[in-house]
Every structure is written in C-alpha cells, then in structure tokens.
Amino acid sequence: MPLNMDRDPRQNIPRDQVFEKFTIDRPGKIIFVGHHLSTKTHLRCLIRTISLYGADLEVSPHVPVPSNFFLEILGIHDEIGCTVIRREEEKVTVGFNMLIDPEFLHHVIRLGFETN
C-alpha cells in the first residue's frame, strides 16, 4: 500500500520520495522544543501531504522554523517528532523521527475525508 514497489532500490532516491504521499491539506501546529523540553511556543501550518516517512508543510516564508520540532495535526492530539529536510520559501519538507504507524496514517487520511 504505502510503499512504492516500482522503484529500483539501487537508485539514489531521497527517502522522503520513496514512500507514497497522501494529500490531506489539514491545519497543524509546529510545536517548538524549548529549554528543558518545554513546548509552550508553537506556530500554525498547513499540512499538504503526509506519508509514513514525513510530510510537506506550508508556513509563512518569513517565519523561522526550528530544525527539530513536534508536529500536531488538527483533530489528533498526538505529537510527531520531526526534523526539517529542506525548505523552499513557504514549503517545508520534514522527516518524522521514526516511521509512523500505518494505522495512524490511515486514521489521518480518513479524518480528512470525514471533515470534507
């Protein structure tokens, strides 16, 4: 299902492009990890796509985004540890610190259909 099996594993493909991406266009929060792991500061974002490996976020191009943070998807109160892979103006590509559970991904995708 989420793993694209048609790619040659010997090719040098970035990990964020190996897993199938699903468009969810769902609001989220980037939660900053502060001193002593405090999580008081956050900023809003739009989660454009998500996969087992990571997500594409949209944020204001003028707002600094930390290299490591927690991501919360609106309507789901679990926080996902993230690391920035690349940033191009308002598009931020992140990798999850560990692959998310396929059932959790299914729940996130299904939640998007239920609210539309």
N, C-alpha and C positions, 0 to 999 in steps of 0.2 A: 504494500500500500504506500507508505510514505517514502520508501527508499527507491530511487530511480535505478533500476537494474540494467538499463540500456547503455550506460556509460562504461567505457573501458577503464578498469581500476588502475591501469598503468599510466593513464594520462595524468598530468599535473593539474587537477581540478581543485580550486579552493573548497574547503569543507562546507562553507556556507552555501555552496551551489550544488552539493551532492544530494541533499535531502529535498523532497518535494515541498514547495511553498504553497500556502493557502492564504488567499486574500480574506482578511476579516474586517479591515477598516474600523477598528474599535478603539475608543479612547482608553488611555492608560496613564500611569504615573511613573515617572522616573524618581526613585527614592534614593537620595544621596546617603552614602555611608560616612558618617562623621566620626568625631572623636569618641573613643570607647564604643564604637559600633552603633552610635545613636542614629536614628532615622527620622529626624524631625523635618529636614528640608526635602522638598520634592518639587517637581515641575510636571506639567501636563504634556502629553504627547499623543500622537495618533499612531496606533499600531497598524501598519498597512498590510504586512504579510507575516506569517509565522510558520515555522517548521519545527521538527524535533530538535534541530540544532540551534536555531536562533530566530531573529525577527528583523524586519525593516521598520524603522520608526520614522516619524516625521515630527520635527521640532523646529522652533524658530531658528533661523540661521545665525541670529545674534546672541543666542543663549549658549553659554559653555556647558558641555555635558562631560561629567567625570568619566574616566577610563573604566571604572568599575562601579556598579550600582545595582539596586534591586528594581525589577520591573513588576508593576501590579497592573493587571488587566481589569478594567471596569467591570464590576459584577462578579469577579472572582477574587477572593481575598487572600490568595496565596501569592507570595513574593518569589520571583525568579531571579537568581543571581546572574548578572550579565557582564560582559566585557565588550567594549567597543572594538570592532574590527576595522571599520573605516567610516569616514564622514565626508559627505559631499553636500555642502550647503545645508539644506534642511533635512536631507536624508541621512539617517544614521543606521548603519548595519551593525547588529550586535550578535554575539555568540553567547549561548547560555553556558554557564559554568559547568553544567552537566546536561546530558540529553534529557529532555522532558519525557514523561511517561506517555506512550501513545494514547492511553485512555484519557489523560488530561488534555492532550491536543484535540482529541475527538470532541470532548466536552466544550472546549473553547470554540471550535468551529461550529458545533451545533448551537451554542448560545448565540452566535452571530445570526444564524438563520431564524431562531425563535424571536429575536428582537426586531427583525426587519419586517 
